[in-house]
Amino acid sequence: MLEKDYKPNPINHLEKIKTKLINKEPFVFIRFSDGETEILKNRYLEIVPGKTVFRGEELKNNFPQFDSKKFDPTLHQNIRMDLIESAKFKGVNYFKGIPTSHNKAIDDKNMMLDLNGGLDDAITFADLFLNSNYEKYLKEIVPLFGNFEHIVVIANYRAKMVDILRKAKHIEIPDNFFANYDEVLMSTMNKLKDVEKGSLILSSASSLSNILGHKLFLERKDVTFLDIGTSINELLSLDNNIRSYHKQKNRSFIKKIFRKIFKKSKDNIKW
């Protein structure tokens, strides 16, 4: 039973992830960001190089081709229904990150809590690995990946694993998997069902990660699945200067003077 005034704490939650990785205790962590909440709300979403259609507005972007996606409510209800199932599902060691106040997404937070049936200790932050947690994540969480004998990376077909991921098995995902969702999902799940016991699965596959994490949890309780998003693109040899937290890292934001500013900035993770 949660205390009446309980609020998720991003540092405590990251420490919980760290402990599970150190102990190699299997769990699932998936993230519902603004793209997923748009799909849950059944709104048209499109991201292509140079253009984003989001919340009914057309915006410019500098995203690469591998970030492309298009959700059309008239065509892709199968994806939406699977996302709803992953958002509603509850299970021991099944953690869901959701948008919160620092994302200026109170409505999205409330929607995700409604789908979950309220707040519980399996609900955490969609940005758990990012923003004000990013330095700690890079220093204390990412190195733990190398302790796993079997690592599987789900990522765009262009990815090339380096450093601690150089021996990882790569499950390739095409651009805009939405167009061939059923085929991509079936192919990927067939490969995941056969991974070695105790494997670490790192997924950088947009909304597909949420669905894979849920479906795999129903099949396997002996593996760990982390939705890493774009947080370690440099280890996948993919563009790592896309999101704001990439730029902060590339500007050496871990320097002491910047760290003091950063902790007070709008990028602090808040419930």
N, C-alpha and C positions, 0 to 999 in steps of 0.2 A: 504494500500500500504506500503510495507516494504521500509525502507530507503536503499539507494544504497549500503552502507557499512555495512548493518545489518549482525550480526553473532549471532547465538543462544548462550545464556549464561546459563551454567548449574545451577548456583545458583539461578538466576532469574526464570528459569523454574521450579526448585524444589519448590520455593516459590509460584509459580502459582498453582502447584499441592496441596500444603499445604492449600492455600486459598480456593480452591474448596472443599477439604475435610472438612475443618472447616464449610463452608457454606452448605455442603451436596448438592452441585451442581453436578448433574450427568455428567459423562464424561467417555471416554475410553482412556486408554494408553496402547499401545502395543509396543513391542520391536523386532527389526530385528537385531539379532546378527550374528556372522559368520556362524552358522549352517543354519540359514534361507537364508543368501545370497548365500551359496553354493547350496541350493536347487533351489533358483531362477535362478542360473546359470546352473542348470540342471547337476550338477556334483555329482557323487557317494559320499555318506557320510555314515560312519558307526562308531558308538561308542558302545563298549561293554567293560565290566571290563577288564582292562589290555591293550586294543588296540583301537586306533582311526585311521580311514582312512579318511584323510582330505586333500583336494587339491592334490589328487593323491599320497600322501605319507602315509606310515603306521608309526604311532607313538605309544609310550607307554603312558598309563595313569593310574591313580589310582581312576577312577570313580566307583561308586557303581552301582549295577544292575538297580536301578530305573532311572539312567541316560541313559540307553541303547536306541539306535535308529538306524535305517538303512533306508536311502533313496536310492532306486535303480531307476534310471531314466526310466528303462524299465518296472517298475511295479507301480510306485507311481506318475504318472502325475496328478492324481486328487488332491493330496496334493499340488503339485506345482502350479496348476492353481488357487486353492483357496488362496494360499499365494500371488500370483500375484494380485488377486483381492483386497486383504486386503492392499497390498502395494500401489495400484493405487487409492484406494478410498479416497475421501475427504469429510469431514463433520464438522459442527460446534461442537466443543468439542470432536473431534476424533483426538488424538495425536499419532504420530508415532515416535518412537525412532530409530535412524539409527546409524551405525558405523561411526566413525569420525577419525580425524588424530591421536589421542592418541591410537587408536586401530591399527594404521598403516594400515588403510583400506580406503585410498582415492578413490580407484577404486570402492569399495563397496558403499561409500558415494555418489559418482557420479551416480552410477547405481540407487540407491534409489531415488535420486533427479530427475533423468530422469523419473522414474516410477511415481513419484508424480507430474510431470509437473513443476518442479522447486522448489525453496525454498519458504516456507511460514511460518507463525507463528505457525502452527500446527506440524512442524517438530522439533524434539528435539533429545536428545542423547539416544542411546540404553543403555548406562551406567548411566542414570540419577540417579538411586538409588544406584550406586556403587562407587568404587574407591574414589576420593576426595570428593564425596558427601555422602559417606556411613555413616560417623559419624552423619552428619546432618539428614540424612534419618532415622537412628535408633532413634535419640533423638526427632525429631520433627514431623516426618511423621507417623512412625509405631504406636506410642501411640494414634493417631487419629482414627485408625481402631476400637479401643474399644468404640468409641462414636456412632457407628452404631448399631441399634437394630437388624438388620438382616445381617448376614455375611455368605457368601458362599465361600468355599475354593475348588478350582479345583486342585487336586494334586494326586500323585501316591497313590495307594491303601494302601501302608504301612504307610502313614502319620497319625499321631495322634495329634490333635490340643491341645495346652496347653495355659495357661496364658490368654491373652486377646482374644484369638481365641478358647478357650475351649468350647464355646457354638455354634461355627460355624457349619453350615451344610457342610458335606464333600461330594463332587462329586468325586468318585474314578476313576482314570485313570490307565489302565494296563501298564506294561512294554512294551516298543516299540509299541506304539499305531499305528505306521505306518502300521503294518501287518494287522490291522483290522480297518483301518481308517474310512471307511464309517459308520460302525456300531458304533464305539466310538463317532464319530461326531454327528450322529443322536441321540443317547442316551443322550449325554451331552446337546445338544441343547434343547431337549424336557424338560429336567429338568430346564434349565436356563430360558426358556420361562415362567415358572410358578413361578419364585421367587417373593417375595414380593416387592412392589413398594418401592423405596429408598434403596434397598439392596446394600451392598458393596460386590463385587465379586473379590476375589483374586485368580489369576490363576498362578500356578506353573506347567505348562504342556508343556514345550518345545514349538515347532513350533505350536502345537495345540492352544496355547494361542492367537497367532496372528490371527488365523482363527476364533476362537470363538469370540474374541473381535469385529471383523468386522461383523460377521453374527448376533451377538446379537444386535449390534448398529442398524442394519436394522430393528430389531423387537421391541426393547425397547429403549426409550430415557429417562426412569425414573430410571435407575440404574447406578451405577458406576462400571467400570471394570478396574482392574489394573493387568498388567502383572508383577508379582513380581519376576519371575525367581526363583533363589535359595537364594534370599536376606534375607529371614527370615526362613531358614530351621530349626533353633532351635525352632521356634514356631510351626513347623510341626513335630517335633521329628524325623527329617531326618538329615543325616550327614551334619554337618555345618563346616567341615574342608576340603572342596574340592577346592574352588576357592581361589585366592590370597587374596581377600578382607575378606574372612572368617578367614584366617590365621592372617591377620593384626588385626582383632578384637580380636581373641583369644590370641594374644600376647599383649593385652591391648594397642593398637595403639593410643588410645585417650589420653594417657599420654602426657603432654606438650612437652617434649623433642622430642618424636617421631612425634608428630603432626607437628612440625616445619620442620622436615625432610620430612614427608609425603607430605606436601603441595608443596615441591619442586621436588617431585619425578616424575617418568614417569607415575604414576597413576593419575596425574592431568587430569581432563577431558578437552579436547581441541577440538575445532571445526576443 
